[in-house]
Amino acid sequence: MRSAITLAARPDFSVTAVSCRDDHTRWSAPEVHDDYRVVLVRRGRFRRRASGTAADIDATTAYVGVPGEEEHFAHPAGGDDCTSVSVTPALWRTLAGDATRPPAPSLYADAPLDLAHRRLLASARSGDVDYALTEELLGLLAATLARAVTAPAPRSGGDAALVAAAREAITAAHPAAEGLLPLARLLDASPYRLSRAFTRELGVSLTRYRNRVRVARALDRLEQGEPSLAALAADLGFADQSHLTRTLQHHLGRTPTSLRRLLIPDGSRPPRGRNGAG
């Protein structure tokens, strides 16, 4: 079952929250759209097949849909929540120029793109569609295009399946995902092969991917108003609060406190606690 709520709409674009509660491994009937779409996952995961290539889509990946493209979907994990940004071909061309089709239909959604996604949703809650939301939307589209152009070519085969299994274990916080060696044992692969395959298939190292997932969990908590950075660091497996702060600054160029200000409206921020400094 699929449901959709329009968060914002103008003649040139729309932003929609989409929830799917399907549980099937088979591909859906074909879907064809007449617009350009950037789809980012908020929770869950699913599979998408387009132009003969299948991809696993979760919160660390995004995909770009183009007009006339035939798409099929499968939901082996039980469902997902996504944000779909739809834009007219005319608006897309103002950003992409003559390159109307990005080289890669799916791409790695790094921490800055994740933050751009969250800022878009926060701006939708503000109600200022014509300026605040439109600025965030254009920034997200530009960031997506930049990553799509440099994304690795889609692959298939044993290494692609291995990387997909590793991603699933890391995002599900499987106990074996706490280290490279136990993760490799869980997947019955050599640590060297797993490490090399991850970089080759996804374009980022296994270490950076694991930190990307932890950064997303930190952003989730900051959005919810987490008052204690020390508790947040401990819960997410960082050595201490300083380690958490350094990691967020490395991935996003911002401290936890500044990120919290970006993501939480002024009226709903929690009071600063003893461990609230960023």
KADA-V570602 format. One record per residue. SS is DSSP state (a for helix, b for strand, c for the rest). NEAR is the number of other C-alpha atoms within 8 Angstrom. Layout:
# KADA-V570602
ss:SS near:NEAR
ss:SS near:NEAR
This chain:
# KADA-V570602
ss:c near:5
ss:b near:8
ss:b near:7
ss:b near:8
ss:b near:7
ss:b near:9
ss:b near:9
ss:b near:9
ss:b near:8
ss:b near:6
ss:c near:5
ss:c near:7
ss:b near:10
ss:b near:13
ss:b near:12
ss:b near:12
ss:b near:12
ss:b near:12
ss:b near:11
ss:b near:10
ss:c near:9
ss:c near:9
ss:c near:9
ss:b near:9
ss:c near:7
ss:c near:6
ss:c near:7
ss:c near:7
ss:c near:6
ss:c near:7
ss:b near:7
ss:b near:9
ss:c near:10
ss:c near:7
ss:c near:11
ss:b near:14
ss:b near:11
ss:b near:13
ss:b near:12
ss:b near:13
ss:b near:16
ss:b near:10
ss:b near:9
ss:b near:12
ss:c near:13
ss:b near:14
ss:b near:12
ss:b near:12
ss:b near:11
ss:b near:10
ss:c near:7
ss:c near:5
ss:b near:7
ss:b near:8
ss:b near:8
ss:b near:9
ss:b near:13
ss:c near:13
ss:c near:12
ss:c near:12
ss:b near:13
ss:b near:15
ss:b near:11
ss:b near:11
ss:b near:11
ss:c near:11
ss:c near:9
ss:c near:7
ss:c near:10
ss:b near:10
ss:b near:11
ss:b near:12
ss:b near:11
ss:b near:12
ss:b near:14
ss:c near:10
ss:c near:9
ss:c near:10
ss:c near:14
ss:b near:13
ss:b near:12
ss:b near:12
ss:b near:12
ss:b near:12
ss:b near:11
ss:b near:11
ss:b near:12
ss:c near:10
ss:a near:8
ss:a near:6
ss:a near:9
ss:a near:12
ss:a near:11
ss:a near:7
ss:a near:8
ss:a near:9
ss:c near:8
ss:c near:5
ss:c near:7
ss:c near:8
ss:c near:5
ss:c near:10
ss:c near:8
ss:c near:11
ss:c near:9
ss:b near:11
ss:b near:12
ss:b near:11
ss:c near:11
ss:c near:9
ss:a near:11
ss:a near:9
ss:a near:11
ss:a near:11
ss:a near:8
ss:a near:11
ss:a near:10
ss:a near:9
ss:a near:11
ss:a near:12
ss:a near:8
ss:a near:11
ss:a near:13
ss:a near:12
ss:a near:6
ss:a near:6
ss:c near:6
ss:c near:9
ss:a near:10
ss:a near:6
ss:a near:7
ss:a near:9
ss:a near:12
ss:a near:9
ss:a near:8
ss:a near:12
ss:a near:9
ss:a near:8
ss:a near:9
ss:a near:12
ss:a near:10
ss:a near:9
ss:a near:9
ss:a near:10
ss:a near:10
ss:a near:8
ss:a near:10
ss:a near:13
ss:a near:9
ss:a near:6
ss:c near:12
ss:c near:10
ss:c near:6
ss:c near:7
ss:c near:6
ss:c near:7
ss:c near:6
ss:a near:6
ss:a near:9
ss:a near:11
ss:a near:9
ss:a near:11
ss:a near:12
ss:a near:9
ss:a near:9
ss:a near:10
ss:a near:8
ss:a near:8
ss:a near:11
ss:a near:11
ss:a near:8
ss:c near:6
ss:c near:8
ss:c near:9
ss:a near:5
ss:a near:9
ss:a near:11
ss:a near:9
ss:c near:7
ss:a near:8
ss:a near:7
ss:a near:10
ss:a near:12
ss:a near:12
ss:a near:10
ss:a near:8
ss:c near:9
ss:c near:6
ss:c near:9
ss:c near:8
ss:a near:10
ss:a near:6
ss:a near:8
ss:a near:12
ss:a near:10
ss:a near:8
ss:a near:12
ss:a near:13
ss:a near:11
ss:a near:9
ss:a near:12
ss:a near:9
ss:c near:10
ss:c near:9
ss:c near:10
ss:a near:9
ss:a near:6
ss:a near:8
ss:a near:9
ss:a near:9
ss:a near:9
ss:a near:12
ss:a near:11
ss:a near:9
ss:a near:12
ss:a near:10
ss:a near:9
ss:a near:10
ss:a near:9
ss:a near:8
ss:a near:10
ss:a near:12
ss:a near:10
ss:c near:7
ss:c near:10
ss:c near:10
ss:c near:10
ss:c near:10
ss:a near:13
ss:a near:9
ss:a near:7
ss:a near:12
ss:a near:14
ss:a near:11
ss:a near:7
ss:c near:9
ss:c near:6
ss:c near:10
ss:c near:9
ss:c near:9
ss:a near:12
ss:a near:7
ss:a near:10
ss:a near:11
ss:a near:11
ss:a near:9
ss:a near:10
ss:a near:13
ss:a near:10
ss:a near:7
ss:a near:10
ss:a near:8
ss:c near:7
ss:c near:8
ss:c near:11
ss:a near:11
ss:a near:9
ss:a near:9
ss:a near:11
ss:a near:11
ss:a near:10
ss:a near:8
ss:a near:11
ss:c near:12
ss:c near:9
ss:a near:6
ss:a near:4
ss:a near:6
ss:c near:9
ss:c near:7
ss:c near:5
ss:c near:8
ss:c near:8
ss:c near:6
ss:c near:9
ss:c near:10
ss:c near:8
ss:c near:8
